Amino acid sequence: MAGVVRGGGADAEDIGLALYQTLRTNGSIAPEKAAAGIGLTEAEARAGWAELDELGLIRPGRVPEEVDSVEPDTALIGLLARQREALRAQRDELSAIVRAAESLMERYRPAVLRDAAEIEVELLIGDNRKRQSIGDFNARITESTGSMHPGPLPPAEVLVHSLAADSALIERGIKVRAVYGQSINSAPRQRKYLTELSATGVEVRLAPQVPFDLLIADSHSALVSANPDNPSGPAVIVRGAALVRSYLALYEDCWLRAVPYSAKSAGTFEADGELTEQHRTTMRLLANGLTDERIARKLGVSLRTVSRLVSEIMRYLQADSRFQAGVLAAAHGLI
């Protein structure tokens, strides 16, 4: 067979056809031998072999080092079969993409939209609007509510209405908690209100510091002053667990730091003559963080005497712990 023309006219198709004809003539043969038979180097024949392999016109020969020709009809059937397989894979991939898109649009996107729809912030301006909204706010409570108030207490008529609202919640089986600043427990009128509030079933606690007025309902709604420095001004209702979660965490932290209000211990402060100067000095030293040993050295008494003084102070204050005793003593101006 004549050699393949090189230099200007030979390309991969000419080389491929020449190699294929060589295989058809000689049968199974080593590629380099077939190329040499038509005057090609291995590098020159590489593009031709690539074309034959892509078209499916060659297959392994009798031995691993050889290749053999494939009939064009057989190669065409194989090519169509590979195309069908590729189309089937594309169809399966497209079906998977469609299913993923449907899941994103029909399941996950609506869930996000629902979360966004549940988030709402409403500004309340005017006393009438605030009273109406607070009434609606309380009416929607189903399980629990928590409030905190730094003080001072509002006018008497507001307190009467607040007591009635809290009593109504208790009657509905709602758990009601309230945290007040210690300063609220410093006058008879304020202690009277706290006592009445406790009597309704509200869990009342006193905290050394309350940051601002806050009312939380069922962990998903919150009522807060628009300006903490002006609690009588506009208020904001925040709805949606995603927004209220931070308010709830702040409230729980304040609740844990507060001590339970005791009407009995509050009454004992009306006449505090039972405490001696030694008791008061002991309370001040305790409040400053001194240990019993250092208090004993300061007072010039024994450690047993300090323990007795501390026990008498706690009994007098009706406190369950030293921390609570310090809070109550500070609230009533004893230290």
Disulfide bonds with the S-S distance in Angstrom:
none
